[in-house]
Amino acid sequence: MAPTAHPTIRVNAPQPNSVLNSGGALTVAGVATGTPEVEPSPGHPGAEAVTIDTVTVALAGGTPIEAALTRIPPQHPHDAPAARFDANLIVPTVGGNQQVEIVGHADNGTVVRATVPVTIQTHIPPPQLWANSQLAPAGALPGAARLTAIAKPVGCELWWIGTDGTVHGVWTEPGPNSAWANYQLSGGAAGPDGIEMDAENGLVVCHLGVGVWRFDANMLPTHLVYSDGPHHHHLDNCAFGRPDHQTLYITEALSGDILTACMPVAGKLMYGLQ
């Protein structure tokens, strides 16, 4: 005789031993699976399919709330009926080790339970602040920046994207009397975004609506990477990868796709990894 199947609850979120902040939001999600129909056979009377109709969730002994269910279409005729569940809770002001309890109620009266241990902290530490350093005297740099990057130890470089979408940069060589030099790369309707440096001190700049520009050390454009795909017009960030560091991985903001391109110059290793 075949073993009897039982309904199950699989919890995808939260992960066990997650640390929750009192007063914060918590999403509980997973899959509730019933049991498939079993056709009669010699020595076995068969069984009807069992479906989990409702799922409730509760945190730290609070009042259970009913989760939303989304039925999963079966892939095969004898698949067990299943549904995704999700519910949103507010973390109570109860500290210490607690549990999230998930309870599924099946149409044949069966009740199935799952628990996830969590920790609730009532004292939320303040976020750590960035340390401030003065790179140049007051007034030496142009106005407010949205994106910055500093290169060391050979001099200092500071890059940012201005409010008009234009990429700016300033740099200085070591020395007591060295001044900051200033230059501008490119602008546009959408403007540049992610920036990487290559082994020849060139810059690779993602330019929304255009592609990915490669500028040499003199800030002259040498190459343009672009995609013919109709959904790949917003290339917004990039990073060098693979052992030769010559493959550029590029993210596309709207589709979430990751594209690759073989660059003429390998990426520059971060200082400390060289």
C-alpha positions as CSV (number, residue, x, y, z in Angstrom):
1,M,0.0,0.0,0.0
2,A,1.3,3.4,-0.9
3,P,2.2,5.8,2.0
4,T,-0.5,8.4,2.8
5,A,0.4,11.9,1.7
6,H,-0.2,14.9,4.0
7,P,-0.7,18.6,3.3
8,T,2.4,20.7,3.8
9,I,3.3,24.4,4.5
10,R,6.6,25.7,3.1
11,V,7.7,29.1,4.4
12,N,9.9,31.2,2.1
13,A,9.9,34.4,4.3
14,P,10.9,35.3,6.9
15,Q,14.1,33.2,7.1
16,P,14.6,31.3,10.4
17,N,16.3,33.4,13.1
18,S,15.7,36.7,11.3
19,V,16.1,39.8,13.5
20,L,13.0,42.0,13.3
21,N,12.6,45.6,14.4
22,S,9.7,46.5,16.7
23,G,7.1,48.5,14.8
24,G,8.5,47.5,11.4
25,A,6.6,45.6,8.7
26,L,7.0,41.8,8.2
27,T,5.9,39.9,5.1
28,V,5.2,36.2,5.6
29,A,5.1,34.2,2.4
30,G,5.3,30.6,1.2
31,V,3.5,27.7,-0.5
32,A,0.6,25.6,0.9
33,T,0.4,22.2,-0.8
34,G,-2.5,19.8,-0.4
35,T,-2.5,16.1,-1.5
36,P,-3.2,14.8,-5.0
37,E,-6.1,12.6,-6.1
38,V,-5.3,8.9,-5.9
39,E,-7.2,6.5,-8.2
40,P,-8.5,3.2,-6.8
41,S,-6.2,0.2,-7.3
42,P,-6.1,-3.3,-6.0
43,G,-5.6,-3.1,-2.3
44,H,-6.1,0.6,-2.2
45,P,-9.5,2.4,-2.2
46,G,-8.1,5.6,-3.7
47,A,-8.5,9.1,-2.3
48,E,-9.8,12.5,-3.3
49,A,-7.5,15.5,-3.7
50,V,-7.1,17.6,-0.6
51,T,-6.9,21.4,-1.0
52,I,-5.7,23.9,1.6
53,D,-8.5,26.5,1.6
54,T,-7.2,29.1,4.1
55,V,-3.9,30.0,5.7
56,T,-3.5,32.2,8.8
57,V,-0.4,33.8,10.2
58,A,0.4,35.2,13.6
59,L,3.5,36.6,15.2
60,A,4.5,36.4,18.9
61,G,1.1,35.0,20.0
62,G,-0.8,37.8,18.4
63,T,-4.2,37.6,16.6
64,P,-4.0,35.4,13.5
65,I,-4.8,37.1,10.2
66,E,-5.8,35.4,7.0
67,A,-3.2,35.4,4.2
68,A,-4.0,36.0,0.6
69,L,-3.9,32.8,-1.6
70,T,-2.9,32.6,-5.2
71,R,-3.6,29.2,-6.8
72,I,-0.7,27.6,-8.6
73,P,-1.8,25.9,-11.9
74,P,-0.9,22.2,-11.9
75,Q,1.8,21.2,-14.4
76,H,0.6,17.6,-14.5
77,P,-2.8,15.9,-14.1
78,H,-2.0,14.3,-10.8
79,D,-0.2,17.2,-9.2
80,A,-1.3,18.1,-5.7
81,P,-3.3,21.4,-5.5
82,A,-1.0,24.2,-4.3
83,A,-1.2,27.9,-3.6
84,R,1.2,30.7,-2.8
85,F,0.3,32.6,0.4
86,D,1.4,36.0,1.7
87,A,0.4,38.3,4.5
88,N,1.8,41.5,6.0
89,L,2.2,42.0,9.7
90,I,3.3,44.8,12.0
91,V,6.1,43.6,14.4
92,P,4.8,44.1,18.0
93,T,6.7,45.8,20.8
94,V,7.6,42.4,22.3
95,G,11.3,41.8,22.5
96,G,13.3,38.6,22.6
97,N,12.9,35.2,20.9
98,Q,9.5,34.8,19.3
99,Q,7.8,32.6,16.6
100,V,5.9,33.2,13.5
101,E,3.1,30.6,13.3
102,I,1.5,29.6,10.0
103,V,-1.6,27.4,10.0
104,G,-3.2,25.9,7.0
105,H,-6.8,24.6,7.0
106,A,-7.7,21.9,4.4
107,D,-11.1,21.2,2.9
108,N,-11.2,17.8,4.6
109,G,-10.7,19.3,8.0
110,T,-7.0,18.6,8.2
111,V,-4.9,21.3,9.9
112,V,-1.2,21.7,9.1
113,R,1.2,24.0,11.0
114,A,4.6,25.5,10.5
115,T,6.7,27.8,12.8
116,V,9.6,30.1,12.1
117,P,11.8,31.3,15.0
118,V,12.6,35.0,14.9
119,T,14.1,37.6,17.3
120,I,12.4,41.0,17.9
121,Q,14.5,43.9,19.0
122,T,12.8,46.8,20.7
123,H,15.9,49.0,20.9
124,I,16.8,49.9,17.3
125,P,20.4,51.1,17.0
126,P,20.8,54.4,15.0
127,P,22.3,54.0,11.6
128,Q,26.0,54.5,11.3
129,L,27.1,57.7,9.8
130,W,29.7,58.3,7.1
131,A,33.0,59.7,8.3
132,N,33.7,63.1,6.7
133,S,37.0,64.1,5.1
134,Q,38.0,67.4,3.5
135,L,39.5,66.8,0.1
136,A,39.9,70.4,-0.9
137,P,39.4,73.9,0.6
138,A,35.9,75.2,0.8
139,G,34.6,76.5,-2.6
140,A,37.3,74.5,-4.5
141,L,34.7,72.0,-5.9
142,P,31.6,72.6,-8.0
143,G,28.1,72.3,-6.5
144,A,26.1,69.5,-5.0
145,A,26.9,65.9,-6.2
146,R,24.7,62.8,-6.5
147,L,27.4,60.2,-7.1
148,T,31.1,60.2,-6.0
149,A,34.1,58.0,-6.3
150,I,37.6,58.5,-4.9
151,A,40.8,56.9,-6.3
152,K,43.9,56.5,-4.2
153,P,46.8,56.4,-3.4
154,V,48.1,58.3,-6.5
155,G,46.4,61.6,-6.0
156,C,42.7,61.9,-5.4
157,E,39.8,61.8,-7.9
158,L,36.3,62.8,-7.2
159,W,33.4,62.1,-9.6
160,W,29.8,63.1,-9.5
161,I,26.6,63.4,-11.6
162,G,25.2,66.9,-11.6
163,T,21.6,67.9,-11.3
164,D,21.5,68.3,-15.1
165,G,22.7,64.8,-15.7
166,T,26.2,65.8,-16.7
167,V,29.3,63.8,-15.4
168,H,31.9,65.9,-13.8
169,G,35.3,65.1,-12.3
170,V,38.1,66.7,-10.4
171,W,41.6,65.4,-9.7
172,T,44.8,66.3,-8.1
173,E,48.4,64.9,-8.1
174,P,50.4,64.6,-4.8
175,G,52.2,67.7,-3.8
176,P,51.8,70.6,-1.4
177,N,51.0,73.1,-4.1
178,S,49.0,70.9,-6.5
179,A,45.6,72.3,-7.6
180,W,42.4,70.6,-8.4
181,A,41.8,70.1,-12.2
182,N,38.3,70.1,-13.4
183,Y,36.7,68.5,-16.5
184,Q,33.3,67.5,-17.8
185,L,32.5,64.3,-19.7
186,S,29.1,64.1,-21.3
187,G,25.5,65.0,-20.8
188,G,22.2,64.1,-22.3
189,A,18.5,63.9,-21.9
190,A,18.7,61.0,-19.4
191,G,22.3,61.4,-18.5
192,P,25.1,59.1,-17.4
193,D,24.9,56.8,-14.4
194,G,27.3,53.9,-13.4
195,I,31.1,54.5,-13.8
196,E,34.0,52.0,-13.8
197,M,37.7,52.5,-14.4
198,D,39.9,50.3,-16.6
199,A,43.6,49.3,-16.4
200,E,44.7,52.2,-18.7
201,N,43.0,54.7,-16.4
202,G,40.1,55.1,-18.9
203,L,36.5,55.4,-17.8
204,V,33.5,53.3,-18.7
205,V,30.4,55.3,-18.3
206,C,26.8,54.0,-18.6
207,H,24.7,56.6,-20.4
208,L,20.9,56.1,-20.2
209,G,19.3,56.1,-23.6
210,V,22.6,55.8,-25.4
211,G,24.7,52.9,-24.3
212,V,28.1,52.5,-22.5
213,W,30.9,54.9,-23.4
214,R,34.6,54.1,-23.0
215,F,36.8,57.2,-22.5
216,D,40.6,57.0,-22.5
217,A,42.9,58.6,-20.0
218,N,42.6,61.9,-21.8
219,M,38.8,61.7,-21.6
220,L,38.4,61.1,-25.3
221,P,35.7,58.6,-26.3
222,T,37.1,55.5,-27.9
223,H,34.3,53.0,-27.9
224,L,30.5,52.8,-27.5
225,V,28.8,49.6,-26.3
226,Y,25.1,49.5,-27.2
227,S,22.3,46.9,-27.6
228,D,20.0,46.4,-30.6
229,G,17.4,44.9,-28.3
230,P,14.2,47.0,-28.2
231,H,14.0,46.7,-24.4
232,H,17.7,47.5,-23.7
233,H,17.8,51.3,-23.8
234,H,18.5,52.0,-20.2
235,L,21.9,50.6,-19.4
236,D,22.5,52.0,-16.0
237,N,25.3,50.2,-14.2
238,C,28.4,48.1,-15.0
239,A,31.2,46.0,-13.5
240,F,34.2,44.1,-14.8
241,G,34.3,40.4,-14.3
242,R,35.8,37.0,-15.2
243,P,39.4,36.1,-14.6
244,D,40.8,38.4,-17.3
245,H,38.6,41.3,-16.0
246,Q,37.9,42.1,-19.6
247,T,34.2,41.2,-19.6
248,L,31.9,44.1,-18.7
249,Y,28.6,43.1,-17.0
250,I,25.9,45.7,-17.7
251,T,22.5,46.0,-16.0
252,E,19.4,47.3,-17.8
253,A,17.2,49.3,-15.5
254,L,13.8,48.6,-17.0
255,S,13.9,44.9,-17.9
256,G,16.4,43.8,-15.1
257,D,18.4,42.0,-17.7
258,I,22.2,41.6,-17.4
259,L,24.2,42.0,-20.6
260,T,27.9,41.4,-21.3
261,A,30.5,42.9,-23.6
262,C,34.1,42.1,-24.2
263,M,36.0,45.4,-23.7
264,P,39.3,46.4,-25.4
265,V,40.9,47.1,-22.0
266,A,40.6,45.1,-18.8
267,G,39.1,46.6,-15.7
268,K,41.3,48.2,-13.1
269,L,41.7,46.2,-9.9
270,M,40.8,48.0,-6.7
271,Y,43.7,49.2,-4.6
272,G,44.4,46.5,-2.1
273,L,43.5,43.7,-4.5
274,Q,46.4,44.4,-6.8
